[in-house]
Amino acid sequence: MTVQAQIEQKLAALAPEAVRVENESHMHNVPANSETHFKVTLVSDIFDGLMPVKRHQKIYALLADELSGPVHALALHLYTPLEWQARGGERPDSPNCRGGGQ
């Protein structure tokens, strides 16, 4: 199973209304077909009443194995359904890589 598939499978435990896991490794100075840099956009009622740091901690706990192993970077965009609707279903774009000798 790919790292991306493992992440998607674990995030399903949060009963997301919407979830998108994007492998952004190709945007960084890593070997081809790497699975080291990911962006997660997740919309769930589970985030109601939680400050952003608590939302992130939930994800870090779920993905502890991946974060201690192959995943080098994880961008998180975590919303309640109302927040997601207020954003028009849009999440921020990732910045260009500034490291790794590029």
Buried (B, 14 or more C-beta within 10 A) or exposed (E): EEBBEBBBEBBEEBEBBEBBBBBBBEBBEBEEEBBBBBBBBBBBEBBEEBEEEEBBEBBEEBBEEBBEEBBBBBBBBBBBBEEBEEEEEEBEEBEEBEEEEE
